[in-house]
Amino acid sequence: MHMRLGRCVVDIDDWLELYSSENQVVRLRAADALLRRSGEAPLAILLDILDNISLTILLENLAMASDSRLAQTCAGPCCSGATPSCPLR
């Protein structure tokens, strides 16, 4: 890891090390980063992500996108904060 223009830059070896973490959150974030840099990641790691983690990342991204979209489209009184028990949240 090194600094470039005041920003921390993580290289592929750092992501590979983080992917081997026992912490599931760290491992998922590293897997996501490795998929974004698939041209640099070893094929064995990409296949491992495909076998073990891809569905988890896909489901998390889908959940975040759905939540975001609902927040943009729902204008009912339950979503404006007046009612904390909105059935869409």
PDB file of N, CA, C and O in Angstrom:
ATOM      1  N   MET A   1       0.852  -1.160   0.000  1.00  0.00           N
ATOM      2  CA  MET A   1       0.000   0.000   0.000  1.00  0.00           C
ATOM      3  C   MET A   1       0.901   1.226   0.000  1.00  0.00           C
ATOM      4  O   MET A   1       1.910   1.269   0.703  1.00  0.00           O
ATOM      5  N   HIS A   2       0.519   2.238  -0.808  1.00  0.00           N
ATOM      6  CA  HIS A   2       1.320   3.454  -0.844  1.00  0.00           C
ATOM      7  C   HIS A   2       0.400   4.654  -1.083  1.00  0.00           C
ATOM      8  O   HIS A   2      -0.782   4.506  -1.392  1.00  0.00           O
ATOM      9  N   MET A   3       0.974   5.828  -0.931  1.00  0.00           N
ATOM     10  CA  MET A   3       0.204   7.059  -1.092  1.00  0.00           C
ATOM     11  C   MET A   3       0.464   7.644  -2.467  1.00  0.00           C
ATOM     12  O   MET A   3       1.601   7.682  -2.938  1.00  0.00           O
ATOM     13  N   ARG A   4      -0.614   8.103  -3.109  1.00  0.00           N
ATOM     14  CA  ARG A   4      -0.490   8.796  -4.377  1.00  0.00           C
ATOM     15  C   ARG A   4      -1.449   9.985  -4.338  1.00  0.00           C
ATOM     16  O   ARG A   4      -2.656   9.809  -4.172  1.00  0.00           O
ATOM     17  N   LEU A   5      -0.915  11.178  -4.490  1.00  0.00           N
ATOM     18  CA  LEU A   5      -1.717  12.401  -4.450  1.00  0.00           C
ATOM     19  C   LEU A   5      -2.596  12.479  -3.200  1.00  0.00           C
ATOM     20  O   LEU A   5      -3.754  12.891  -3.264  1.00  0.00           O
ATOM     21  N   GLY A   6      -2.024  12.077  -2.069  1.00  0.00           N
ATOM     22  CA  GLY A   6      -2.744  12.163  -0.811  1.00  0.00           C
ATOM     23  C   GLY A   6      -3.773  11.073  -0.592  1.00  0.00           C
ATOM     24  O   GLY A   6      -4.480  11.088   0.416  1.00  0.00           O
ATOM     25  N   ARG A   7      -3.874  10.122  -1.518  1.00  0.00           N
ATOM     26  CA  ARG A   7      -4.835   9.027  -1.380  1.00  0.00           C
ATOM     27  C   ARG A   7      -4.099   7.713  -1.208  1.00  0.00           C
ATOM     28  O   ARG A   7      -3.030   7.503  -1.782  1.00  0.00           O
ATOM     29  N   CYS A   8      -4.671   6.852  -0.429  1.00  0.00           N
ATOM     30  CA  CYS A   8      -4.100   5.541  -0.202  1.00  0.00           C
ATOM     31  C   CYS A   8      -4.404   4.663  -1.417  1.00  0.00           C
ATOM     32  O   CYS A   8      -5.563   4.523  -1.807  1.00  0.00           O
ATOM     33  N   VAL A   9      -3.391   4.086  -2.000  1.00  0.00           N
ATOM     34  CA  VAL A   9      -3.566   3.215  -3.158  1.00  0.00           C
ATOM     35  C   VAL A   9      -3.206   1.798  -2.738  1.00  0.00           C
ATOM     36  O   VAL A   9      -2.097   1.541  -2.268  1.00  0.00           O
ATOM     37  N   VAL A  10      -4.143   0.891  -2.911  1.00  0.00           N
ATOM     38  CA  VAL A  10      -3.939  -0.500  -2.530  1.00  0.00           C
ATOM     39  C   VAL A  10      -3.627  -1.289  -3.796  1.00  0.00           C
ATOM     40  O   VAL A  10      -4.389  -1.242  -4.762  1.00  0.00           O
ATOM     41  N   ASP A  11      -2.510  -2.013  -3.794  1.00  0.00           N
ATOM     42  CA  ASP A  11      -2.187  -2.788  -4.983  1.00  0.00           C
ATOM     43  C   ASP A  11      -2.759  -4.201  -4.875  1.00  0.00           C
ATOM     44  O   ASP A  11      -3.307  -4.578  -3.839  1.00  0.00           O
ATOM     45  N   ILE A  12      -2.633  -4.958  -5.922  1.00  0.00           N
ATOM     46  CA  ILE A  12      -3.278  -6.267  -6.025  1.00  0.00           C
ATOM     47  C   ILE A  12      -2.829  -7.215  -4.914  1.00  0.00           C
ATOM     48  O   ILE A  12      -3.628  -8.015  -4.426  1.00  0.00           O
ATOM     49  N   ASP A  13      -1.572  -7.134  -4.514  1.00  0.00           N
ATOM     50  CA  ASP A  13      -1.075  -8.009  -3.447  1.00  0.00           C
ATOM     51  C   ASP A  13      -1.771  -7.717  -2.122  1.00  0.00           C
ATOM     52  O   ASP A  13      -2.027  -8.630  -1.337  1.00  0.00           O
ATOM     53  N   ASP A  14      -2.077  -6.441  -1.873  1.00  0.00           N
ATOM     54  CA  ASP A  14      -2.807  -6.081  -0.656  1.00  0.00           C
ATOM     55  C   ASP A  14      -4.215  -6.678  -0.678  1.00  0.00           C
ATOM     56  O   ASP A  14      -4.687  -7.201   0.331  1.00  0.00           O
ATOM     57  N   TRP A  15      -4.884  -6.598  -1.834  1.00  0.00           N
ATOM     58  CA  TRP A  15      -6.234  -7.163  -1.942  1.00  0.00           C
ATOM     59  C   TRP A  15      -6.203  -8.680  -1.778  1.00  0.00           C
ATOM     60  O   TRP A  15      -7.102  -9.260  -1.169  1.00  0.00           O
ATOM     61  N   LEU A  16      -5.171  -9.321  -2.320  1.00  0.00           N
ATOM     62  CA  LEU A  16      -5.057 -10.776  -2.168  1.00  0.00           C
ATOM     63  C   LEU A  16      -4.878 -11.162  -0.705  1.00  0.00           C
ATOM     64  O   LEU A  16      -5.447 -12.148  -0.237  1.00  0.00           O
ATOM     65  N   GLU A  17      -4.084 -10.378   0.006  1.00  0.00           N
ATOM     66  CA  GLU A  17      -3.890 -10.640   1.435  1.00  0.00           C
ATOM     67  C   GLU A  17      -5.197 -10.438   2.209  1.00  0.00           C
ATOM     68  O   GLU A  17      -5.542 -11.237   3.080  1.00  0.00           O
ATOM     69  N   LEU A  18      -5.915  -9.361   1.881  1.00  0.00           N
ATOM     70  CA  LEU A  18      -7.189  -9.104   2.552  1.00  0.00           C
ATOM     71  C   LEU A  18      -8.226 -10.178   2.221  1.00  0.00           C
ATOM     72  O   LEU A  18      -9.072 -10.496   3.056  1.00  0.00           O
ATOM     73  N   TYR A  19      -8.168 -10.735   1.021  1.00  0.00           N
ATOM     74  CA  TYR A  19      -9.110 -11.777   0.633  1.00  0.00           C
ATOM     75  C   TYR A  19      -8.928 -13.042   1.480  1.00  0.00           C
ATOM     76  O   TYR A  19      -9.869 -13.819   1.639  1.00  0.00           O
ATOM     77  N   SER A  20      -7.748 -13.248   2.013  1.00  0.00           N
ATOM     78  CA  SER A  20      -7.497 -14.427   2.841  1.00  0.00           C
ATOM     79  C   SER A  20      -7.913 -14.219   4.302  1.00  0.00           C
ATOM     80  O   SER A  20      -7.717 -15.102   5.137  1.00  0.00           O
ATOM     81  N   SER A  21      -8.485 -13.054   4.607  1.00  0.00           N
ATOM     82  CA  SER A  21      -8.915 -12.746   5.971  1.00  0.00           C
ATOM     83  C   SER A  21     -10.028 -13.689   6.425  1.00  0.00           C
ATOM     84  O   SER A  21     -10.823 -14.172   5.619  1.00  0.00           O
ATOM     85  N   GLU A  22     -10.064 -13.937   7.725  1.00  0.00           N
ATOM     86  CA  GLU A  22     -11.157 -14.731   8.297  1.00  0.00           C
ATOM     87  C   GLU A  22     -12.400 -13.867   8.535  1.00  0.00           C
ATOM     88  O   GLU A  22     -13.499 -14.392   8.713  1.00  0.00           O
ATOM     89  N   ASN A  23     -12.221 -12.554   8.536  1.00  0.00           N
ATOM     90  CA  ASN A  23     -13.334 -11.625   8.704  1.00  0.00           C
ATOM     91  C   ASN A  23     -14.125 -11.585   7.399  1.00  0.00           C
ATOM     92  O   ASN A  23     -13.596 -11.177   6.365  1.00  0.00           O
ATOM     93  N   GLN A  24     -15.388 -12.006   7.442  1.00  0.00           N
ATOM     94  CA  GLN A  24     -16.206 -12.133   6.234  1.00  0.00           C
ATOM     95  C   GLN A  24     -16.418 -10.794   5.531  1.00  0.00           C
ATOM     96  O   GLN A  24     -16.427 -10.740   4.302  1.00  0.00           O
ATOM     97  N   VAL A  25     -16.589  -9.714   6.292  1.00  0.00           N
ATOM     98  CA  VAL A  25     -16.798  -8.399   5.692  1.00  0.00           C
ATOM     99  C   VAL A  25     -15.554  -7.969   4.925  1.00  0.00           C
ATOM    100  O   VAL A  25     -15.652  -7.485   3.798  1.00  0.00           O
ATOM    101  N   VAL A  26     -14.392  -8.143   5.532  1.00  0.00           N
ATOM    102  CA  VAL A  26     -13.128  -7.794   4.870  1.00  0.00           C
ATOM    103  C   VAL A  26     -12.965  -8.645   3.608  1.00  0.00           C
ATOM    104  O   VAL A  26     -12.575  -8.144   2.554  1.00  0.00           O
ATOM    105  N   ARG A  27     -13.266  -9.920   3.733  1.00  0.00           N
ATOM    106  CA  ARG A  27     -13.130 -10.832   2.588  1.00  0.00           C
ATOM    107  C   ARG A  27     -14.064 -10.441   1.437  1.00  0.00           C
ATOM    108  O   ARG A  27     -13.663 -10.486   0.274  1.00  0.00           O
ATOM    109  N   LEU A  28     -15.301 -10.060   1.755  1.00  0.00           N
ATOM    110  CA  LEU A  28     -16.243  -9.643   0.714  1.00  0.00           C
ATOM    111  C   LEU A  28     -15.779  -8.369   0.020  1.00  0.00           C
ATOM    112  O   LEU A  28     -15.877  -8.249  -1.201  1.00  0.00           O
ATOM    113  N   ARG A  29     -15.277  -7.422   0.798  1.00  0.00           N
ATOM    114  CA  ARG A  29     -14.789  -6.174   0.195  1.00  0.00           C
ATOM    115  C   ARG A  29     -13.568  -6.426  -0.673  1.00  0.00           C
ATOM    116  O   ARG A  29     -13.425  -5.830  -1.740  1.00  0.00           O
ATOM    117  N   ALA A  30     -12.697  -7.302  -0.221  1.00  0.00           N
ATOM    118  CA  ALA A  30     -11.526  -7.641  -1.021  1.00  0.00           C
ATOM    119  C   ALA A  30     -11.943  -8.363  -2.300  1.00  0.00           C
ATOM    120  O   ALA A  30     -11.387  -8.107  -3.368  1.00  0.00           O
ATOM    121  N   ALA A  31     -12.915  -9.260  -2.195  1.00  0.00           N
ATOM    122  CA  ALA A  31     -13.409  -9.974  -3.383  1.00  0.00           C
ATOM    123  C   ALA A  31     -13.981  -8.986  -4.388  1.00  0.00           C
ATOM    124  O   ALA A  31     -13.735  -9.106  -5.589  1.00  0.00           O
ATOM    125  N   ASP A  32     -14.738  -8.020  -3.908  1.00  0.00           N
ATOM    126  CA  ASP A  32     -15.304  -7.011  -4.791  1.00  0.00           C
ATOM    127  C   ASP A  32     -14.190  -6.238  -5.502  1.00  0.00           C
ATOM    128  O   ASP A  32     -14.265  -6.007  -6.708  1.00  0.00           O
ATOM    129  N   ALA A  33     -13.166  -5.843  -4.758  1.00  0.00           N
ATOM    130  CA  ALA A  33     -12.042  -5.108  -5.344  1.00  0.00           C
ATOM    131  C   ALA A  33     -11.287  -5.975  -6.349  1.00  0.00           C
ATOM    132  O   ALA A  33     -10.873  -5.491  -7.402  1.00  0.00           O
ATOM    133  N   LEU A  34     -11.107  -7.250  -6.026  1.00  0.00           N
ATOM    134  CA  LEU A  34     -10.407  -8.150  -6.950  1.00  0.00           C
ATOM    135  C   LEU A  34     -11.205  -8.351  -8.236  1.00  0.00           C
ATOM    136  O   LEU A  34     -10.627  -8.440  -9.319  1.00  0.00           O
ATOM    137  N   LEU A  35     -12.522  -8.422  -8.120  1.00  0.00           N
ATOM    138  CA  LEU A  35     -13.352  -8.555  -9.327  1.00  0.00           C
ATOM    139  C   LEU A  35     -13.246  -7.312 -10.198  1.00  0.00           C
ATOM    140  O   LEU A  35     -13.267  -7.401 -11.426  1.00  0.00           O
ATOM    141  N   ARG A  36     -13.133  -6.156  -9.560  1.00  0.00           N
ATOM    142  CA  ARG A  36     -12.977  -4.906 -10.329  1.00  0.00           C
ATOM    143  C   ARG A  36     -11.617  -4.835 -11.021  1.00  0.00           C
ATOM    144  O   ARG A  36     -11.449  -4.127 -12.014  1.00  0.00           O
ATOM    145  N   ARG A  37     -10.656  -5.575 -10.484  1.00  0.00           N
ATOM    146  CA  ARG A  37      -9.308  -5.600 -11.070  1.00  0.00           C
ATOM    147  C   ARG A  37      -8.999  -6.993 -11.598  1.00  0.00           C
ATOM    148  O   ARG A  37      -7.892  -7.502 -11.421  1.00  0.00           O
ATOM    149  N   SER A  38      -9.966  -7.597 -12.235  1.00  0.00           N
ATOM    150  CA  SER A  38      -9.842  -8.993 -12.660  1.00  0.00           C
ATOM    151  C   SER A  38      -8.687  -9.239 -13.626  1.00  0.00           C
ATOM    152  O   SER A  38      -8.196 -10.363 -13.727  1.00  0.00           O
ATOM    153  N   GLY A  39      -8.252  -8.214 -14.329  1.00  0.00           N
ATOM    154  CA  GLY A  39      -7.122  -8.376 -15.238  1.00  0.00           C
ATOM    155  C   GLY A  39      -5.812  -8.629 -14.516  1.00  0.00           C
ATOM    156  O   GLY A  39      -4.871  -9.165 -15.101  1.00  0.00           O
ATOM    157  N   GLU A  40      -5.748  -8.245 -13.246  1.00  0.00           N
ATOM    158  CA  GLU A  40      -4.535  -8.431 -12.453  1.00  0.00           C
ATOM    159  C   GLU A  40      -4.628  -9.610 -11.491  1.00  0.00           C
ATOM    160  O   GLU A  40      -3.606 -10.140 -11.056  1.00  0.00           O
ATOM    161  N   ALA A  41      -5.840 -10.017 -11.160  1.00  0.00           N
ATOM    162  CA  ALA A  41      -6.041 -11.068 -10.153  1.00  0.00           C
ATOM    163  C   ALA A  41      -5.746 -12.449 -10.731  1.00  0.00           C
ATOM    164  O   ALA A  41      -6.050 -12.712 -11.894  1.00  0.00           O
ATOM    165  N   PRO A  42      -5.158 -13.329  -9.926  1.00  0.00           N
ATOM    166  CA  PRO A  42      -4.900 -14.699 -10.388  1.00  0.00           C
ATOM    167  C   PRO A  42      -6.222 -15.423 -10.695  1.00  0.00           C
ATOM    168  O   PRO A  42      -7.223 -15.246 -10.000  1.00  0.00           O
ATOM    169  N   LEU A  43      -6.195 -16.228 -11.739  1.00  0.00           N
ATOM    170  CA  LEU A  43      -7.388 -16.956 -12.145  1.00  0.00           C
ATOM    171  C   LEU A  43      -7.923 -17.837 -11.023  1.00  0.00           C
ATOM    172  O   LEU A  43      -9.139 -17.949 -10.863  1.00  0.00           O
ATOM    173  N   ALA A  44      -7.052 -18.462 -10.249  1.00  0.00           N
ATOM    174  CA  ALA A  44      -7.495 -19.327  -9.154  1.00  0.00           C
ATOM    175  C   ALA A  44      -8.324 -18.547  -8.128  1.00  0.00           C
ATOM    176  O   ALA A  44      -9.300 -19.071  -7.592  1.00  0.00           O
ATOM    177  N   ILE A  45      -7.939 -17.308  -7.856  1.00  0.00           N
ATOM    178  CA  ILE A  45      -8.680 -16.474  -6.910  1.00  0.00           C
ATOM    179  C   ILE A  45     -10.027 -16.091  -7.506  1.00  0.00           C
ATOM    180  O   ILE A  45     -11.043 -16.131  -6.812  1.00  0.00           O
ATOM    181  N   LEU A  46     -10.048 -15.722  -8.776  1.00  0.00           N
ATOM    182  CA  LEU A  46     -11.313 -15.365  -9.422  1.00  0.00           C
ATOM    183  C   LEU A  46     -12.280 -16.544  -9.415  1.00  0.00           C
ATOM    184  O   LEU A  46     -13.480 -16.366  -9.202  1.00  0.00           O
ATOM    185  N   LEU A  47     -11.761 -17.740  -9.646  1.00  0.00           N
ATOM    186  CA  LEU A  47     -12.618 -18.933  -9.607  1.00  0.00           C
ATOM    187  C   LEU A  47     -13.119 -19.203  -8.188  1.00  0.00           C
ATOM    188  O   LEU A  47     -14.257 -19.631  -7.996  1.00  0.00           O
ATOM    189  N   ASP A  48     -12.267 -18.950  -7.201  1.00  0.00           N
ATOM    190  CA  ASP A  48     -12.688 -19.121  -5.816  1.00  0.00           C
ATOM    191  C   ASP A  48     -13.799 -18.132  -5.468  1.00  0.00           C
ATOM    192  O   ASP A  48     -14.765 -18.487  -4.793  1.00  0.00           O
ATOM    193  N   ILE A  49     -13.657 -16.894  -5.931  1.00  0.00           N
ATOM    194  CA  ILE A  49     -14.699 -15.895  -5.705  1.00  0.00           C
ATOM    195  C   ILE A  49     -15.989 -16.338  -6.378  1.00  0.00           C
ATOM    196  O   ILE A  49     -17.068 -16.227  -5.794  1.00  0.00           O
ATOM    197  N   LEU A  50     -15.882 -16.834  -7.592  1.00  0.00           N
ATOM    198  CA  LEU A  50     -17.057 -17.317  -8.317  1.00  0.00           C
ATOM    199  C   LEU A  50     -17.746 -18.441  -7.549  1.00  0.00           C
ATOM    200  O   LEU A  50     -18.971 -18.453  -7.423  1.00  0.00           O
ATOM    201  N   ASP A  51     -16.964 -19.374  -7.041  1.00  0.00           N
ATOM    202  CA  ASP A  51     -17.527 -20.521  -6.319  1.00  0.00           C
ATOM    203  C   ASP A  51     -18.104 -20.152  -4.963  1.00  0.00           C
ATOM    204  O   ASP A  51     -19.135 -20.694  -4.564  1.00  0.00           O
ATOM    205  N   ASN A  52     -17.459 -19.241  -4.249  1.00  0.00           N
ATOM    206  CA  ASN A  52     -17.790 -19.024  -2.845  1.00  0.00           C
ATOM    207  C   ASN A  52     -18.438 -17.694  -2.492  1.00  0.00           C
ATOM    208  O   ASN A  52     -19.157 -17.605  -1.496  1.00  0.00           O
ATOM    209  N   ILE A  53     -18.199 -16.670  -3.284  1.00  0.00           N
ATOM    210  CA  ILE A  53     -18.596 -15.340  -2.825  1.00  0.00           C
ATOM    211  C   ILE A  53     -19.490 -14.583  -3.804  1.00  0.00           C
ATOM    212  O   ILE A  53     -20.228 -13.694  -3.378  1.00  0.00           O
ATOM    213  N   SER A  54     -19.453 -14.893  -5.060  1.00  0.00           N
ATOM    214  CA  SER A  54     -20.161 -14.094  -6.064  1.00  0.00           C
ATOM    215  C   SER A  54     -21.620 -13.871  -5.733  1.00  0.00           C
ATOM    216  O   SER A  54     -22.105 -12.745  -5.844  1.00  0.00           O
ATOM    217  N   LEU A  55     -22.325 -14.896  -5.335  1.00  0.00           N
ATOM    218  CA  LEU A  55     -23.741 -14.759  -5.037  1.00  0.00           C
ATOM    219  C   LEU A  55     -23.967 -13.816  -3.857  1.00  0.00           C
ATOM    220  O   LEU A  55     -24.922 -13.038  -3.861  1.00  0.00           O
ATOM    221  N   THR A  56     -23.109 -13.877  -2.863  1.00  0.00           N
ATOM    222  CA  THR A  56     -23.235 -12.999  -1.706  1.00  0.00           C
ATOM    223  C   THR A  56     -23.088 -11.535  -2.123  1.00  0.00           C
ATOM    224  O   THR A  56     -23.875 -10.685  -1.707  1.00  0.00           O
ATOM    225  N   ILE A  57     -22.084 -11.247  -2.939  1.00  0.00           N
ATOM    226  CA  ILE A  57     -21.864  -9.879  -3.410  1.00  0.00           C
ATOM    227  C   ILE A  57     -23.035  -9.428  -4.270  1.00  0.00           C
ATOM    228  O   ILE A  57     -23.517  -8.304  -4.129  1.00  0.00           O
ATOM    229  N   LEU A  58     -23.489 -10.296  -5.152  1.00  0.00           N
ATOM    230  CA  LEU A  58     -24.614  -9.959  -6.005  1.00  0.00           C
ATOM    231  C   LEU A  58     -25.853  -9.631  -5.176  1.00  0.00           C
ATOM    232  O   LEU A  58     -26.538  -8.645  -5.448  1.00  0.00           O
ATOM    233  N   LEU A  59     -26.140 -10.442  -4.181  1.00  0.00           N
ATOM    234  CA  LEU A  59     -27.311 -10.210  -3.344  1.00  0.00           C
ATOM    235  C   LEU A  59     -27.181  -8.928  -2.531  1.00  0.00           C
ATOM    236  O   LEU A  59     -28.163  -8.203  -2.371  1.00  0.00           O
ATOM    237  N   GLU A  60     -25.998  -8.638  -2.019  1.00  0.00           N
ATOM    238  CA  GLU A  60     -25.791  -7.393  -1.275  1.00  0.00           C
ATOM    239  C   GLU A  60     -25.973  -6.183  -2.181  1.00  0.00           C
ATOM    240  O   GLU A  60     -26.610  -5.205  -1.789  1.00  0.00           O
ATOM    241  N   ASN A  61     -25.418  -6.241  -3.393  1.00  0.00           N
ATOM    242  CA  ASN A  61     -25.561  -5.134  -4.336  1.00  0.00           C
ATOM    243  C   ASN A  61     -27.022  -4.946  -4.736  1.00  0.00           C
ATOM    244  O   ASN A  61     -27.494  -3.817  -4.868  1.00  0.00           O
ATOM    245  N   LEU A  62     -27.734  -6.051  -4.926  1.00  0.00           N
ATOM    246  CA  LEU A  62     -29.147  -5.979  -5.269  1.00  0.00           C
ATOM    247  C   LEU A  62     -29.945  -5.361  -4.125  1.00  0.00           C
ATOM    248  O   LEU A  62     -30.832  -4.539  -4.356  1.00  0.00           O
ATOM    249  N   ALA A  63     -29.634  -5.750  -2.904  1.00  0.00           N
ATOM    250  CA  ALA A  63     -30.329  -5.193  -1.746  1.00  0.00           C
ATOM    251  C   ALA A  63     -30.079  -3.694  -1.619  1.00  0.00           C
ATOM    252  O   ALA A  63     -31.006  -2.930  -1.349  1.00  0.00           O
ATOM    253  N   MET A  64     -28.833  -3.272  -1.811  1.00  0.00           N
ATOM    254  CA  MET A  64     -28.517  -1.845  -1.725  1.00  0.00           C
ATOM    255  C   MET A  64     -29.215  -1.063  -2.829  1.00  0.00           C
ATOM    256  O   MET A  64     -29.743   0.022  -2.585  1.00  0.00           O
ATOM    257  N   ALA A  65     -29.218  -1.611  -4.045  1.00  0.00           N
ATOM    258  CA  ALA A  65     -29.870  -0.933  -5.162  1.00  0.00           C
ATOM    259  C   ALA A  65     -31.374  -0.832  -4.925  1.00  0.00           C
ATOM    260  O   ALA A  65     -31.983   0.197  -5.216  1.00  0.00           O
ATOM    261  N   SER A  66     -31.966  -1.889  -4.402  1.00  0.00           N
ATOM    262  CA  SER A  66     -33.406  -1.882  -4.124  1.00  0.00           C
ATOM    263  C   SER A  66     -33.750  -0.863  -3.048  1.00  0.00           C
ATOM    264  O   SER A  66     -34.706  -0.101  -3.191  1.00  0.00           O
ATOM    265  N   ASP A  67     -32.974  -0.850  -1.973  1.00  0.00           N
ATOM    266  CA  ASP A  67     -33.208   0.119  -0.907  1.00  0.00           C
ATOM    267  C   ASP A  67     -33.091   1.548  -1.427  1.00  0.00           C
ATOM    268  O   ASP A  67     -33.909   2.407  -1.099  1.00  0.00           O
ATOM    269  N   SER A  68     -32.080   1.787  -2.228  1.00  0.00           N
ATOM    270  CA  SER A  68     -31.858   3.110  -2.782  1.00  0.00           C
ATOM    271  C   SER A  68     -33.020   3.518  -3.686  1.00  0.00           C
ATOM    272  O   SER A  68     -33.509   4.646  -3.619  1.00  0.00           O
ATOM    273  N   ARG A  69     -33.444   2.600  -4.514  1.00  0.00           N
ATOM    274  CA  ARG A  69     -34.543   2.887  -5.444  1.00  0.00           C
ATOM    275  C   ARG A  69     -35.847   3.134  -4.681  1.00  0.00           C
ATOM    276  O   ARG A  69     -36.591   4.055  -5.017  1.00  0.00           O
ATOM    277  N   LEU A  70     -36.126   2.334  -3.676  1.00  0.00           N
ATOM    278  CA  LEU A  70     -37.333   2.547  -2.871  1.00  0.00           C
ATOM    279  C   LEU A  70     -37.301   3.910  -2.178  1.00  0.00           C
ATOM    280  O   LEU A  70     -38.317   4.600  -2.100  1.00  0.00           O
ATOM    281  N   ALA A  71     -36.141   4.284  -1.685  1.00  0.00           N
ATOM    282  CA  ALA A  71     -36.023   5.575  -1.014  1.00  0.00           C
ATOM    283  C   ALA A  71     -36.292   6.724  -1.978  1.00  0.00           C
ATOM    284  O   ALA A  71     -36.796   7.772  -1.573  1.00  0.00           O
ATOM    285  N   GLN A  72     -35.957   6.531  -3.253  1.00  0.00           N
ATOM    286  CA  GLN A  72     -36.173   7.573  -4.253  1.00  0.00           C
ATOM    287  C   GLN A  72     -37.632   7.652  -4.690  1.00  0.00           C
ATOM    288  O   GLN A  72     -38.123   8.738  -5.000  1.00  0.00           O
ATOM    289  N   THR A  73     -38.331   6.518  -4.718  1.00  0.00           N
ATOM    290  CA  THR A  73     -39.665   6.493  -5.304  1.00  0.00           C
ATOM    291  C   THR A  73     -40.792   6.571  -4.289  1.00  0.00           C
ATOM    292  O   THR A  73     -41.887   7.017  -4.632  1.00  0.00           O
ATOM    293  N   CYS A  74     -40.566   6.161  -3.081  1.00  0.00           N
ATOM    294  CA  CYS A  74     -41.641   6.128  -2.093  1.00  0.00           C
ATOM    295  C   CYS A  74     -41.827   7.515  -1.503  1.00  0.00           C
ATOM    296  O   CYS A  74     -40.916   8.076  -0.895  1.00  0.00           O
ATOM    297  N   ALA A  75     -43.033   8.062  -1.694  1.00  0.00           N
ATOM    298  CA  ALA A  75     -43.317   9.393  -1.166  1.00  0.00           C
ATOM    299  C   ALA A  75     -44.462   9.351  -0.162  1.00  0.00           C
ATOM    300  O   ALA A  75     -44.985  10.393   0.234  1.00  0.00           O
ATOM    301  N   GLY A  76     -44.846   8.164   0.243  1.00  0.00           N
ATOM    302  CA  GLY A  76     -45.950   8.026   1.185  1.00  0.00           C
ATOM    303  C   GLY A  76     -45.584   8.543   2.556  1.00  0.00           C
ATOM    304  O   GLY A  76     -44.405   8.725   2.863  1.00  0.00           O
ATOM    305  N   PRO A  77     -46.606   8.785   3.402  1.00  0.00           N
ATOM    306  CA  PRO A  77     -46.337   9.316   4.744  1.00  0.00           C
ATOM    307  C   PRO A  77     -45.507   8.365   5.601  1.00  0.00           C
ATOM    308  O   PRO A  77     -44.793   8.802   6.503  1.00  0.00           O
ATOM    309  N   CYS A  78     -45.601   7.069   5.320  1.00  0.00           N
ATOM    310  CA  CYS A  78     -44.823   6.137   6.133  1.00  0.00           C
ATOM    311  C   CYS A  78     -43.336   6.239   5.826  1.00  0.00           C
ATOM    312  O   CYS A  78     -42.515   5.884   6.672  1.00  0.00           O
ATOM    313  N   CYS A  79     -42.972   6.708   4.657  1.00  0.00           N
ATOM    314  CA  CYS A  79     -41.558   6.797   4.282  1.00  0.00           C
ATOM    315  C   CYS A  79     -40.955   8.164   4.561  1.00  0.00           C
ATOM    316  O   CYS A  79     -39.739   8.333   4.471  1.00  0.00           O
ATOM    317  N   SER A  80     -41.775   9.127   4.893  1.00  0.00           N
ATOM    318  CA  SER A  80     -41.245  10.467   5.131  1.00  0.00           C
ATOM    319  C   SER A  80     -40.735  10.646   6.553  1.00  0.00           C
ATOM    320  O   SER A  80     -40.303  11.732   6.939  1.00  0.00           O
ATOM    321  N   GLY A  81     -40.790   9.564   7.329  1.00  0.00           N
ATOM    322  CA  GLY A  81     -40.298   9.653   8.693  1.00  0.00           C
ATOM    323  C   GLY A  81     -41.417   9.798   9.708  1.00  0.00           C
ATOM    324  O   GLY A  81     -41.191   9.694  10.913  1.00  0.00           O
ATOM    325  N   ALA A  82     -42.632  10.042   9.211  1.00  0.00           N
ATOM    326  CA  ALA A  82     -43.764  10.190  10.137  1.00  0.00           C
ATOM    327  C   ALA A  82     -44.116   8.861  10.799  1.00  0.00           C
ATOM    328  O   ALA A  82     -44.537   8.827  11.955  1.00  0.00           O
ATOM    329  N   THR A  83     -43.942   7.778  10.063  1.00  0.00           N
ATOM    330  CA  THR A  83     -44.245   6.452  10.587  1.00  0.00           C
ATOM    331  C   THR A  83     -43.024   5.566  10.447  1.00  0.00           C
ATOM    332  O   THR A  83     -42.660   5.217   9.324  1.00  0.00           O
ATOM    333  N   PRO A  84     -42.382   5.191  11.529  1.00  0.00           N
ATOM    334  CA  PRO A  84     -41.160   4.383  11.423  1.00  0.00           C
ATOM    335  C   PRO A  84     -41.419   2.944  10.981  1.00  0.00           C
ATOM    336  O   PRO A  84     -40.468   2.212  10.706  1.00  0.00           O
ATOM    337  N   SER A  85     -42.674   2.524  10.906  1.00  0.00           N
ATOM    338  CA  SER A  85     -42.954   1.135  10.546  1.00  0.00           C
ATOM    339  C   SER A  85     -43.407   0.984   9.099  1.00  0.00           C
ATOM    340  O   SER A  85     -44.335   0.224   8.821  1.00  0.00           O
ATOM    341  N   CYS A  86     -42.777   1.684   8.187  1.00  0.00           N
ATOM    342  CA  CYS A  86     -43.131   1.604   6.781  1.00  0.00           C
ATOM    343  C   CYS A  86     -42.960   0.173   6.286  1.00  0.00           C
ATOM    344  O   CYS A  86     -41.899  -0.413   6.502  1.00  0.00           O
ATOM    345  N   PRO A  87     -43.961  -0.413   5.629  1.00  0.00           N
ATOM    346  CA  PRO A  87     -43.839  -1.781   5.140  1.00  0.00           C
ATOM    347  C   PRO A  87     -42.833  -1.918   4.007  1.00  0.00           C
ATOM    348  O   PRO A  87     -42.428  -3.035   3.683  1.00  0.00           O
ATOM    349  N   LEU A  88     -42.421  -0.819   3.401  1.00  0.00           N
ATOM    350  CA  LEU A  88     -41.469  -0.869   2.302  1.00  0.00           C
ATOM    351  C   LEU A  88     -40.029  -0.734   2.759  1.00  0.00           C
ATOM    352  O   LEU A  88     -39.116  -0.827   1.939  1.00  0.00           O
ATOM    353  N   ARG A  89     -39.803  -0.520   4.033  1.00  0.00           N
ATOM    354  CA  ARG A  89     -38.434  -0.373   4.531  1.00  0.00           C
ATOM    355  C   ARG A  89     -37.940  -1.643   5.105  1.00  0.00           C
ATOM    356  O   ARG A  89     -36.804  -1.708   5.574  1.00  0.00           O
TER     357      ARG A  89
END
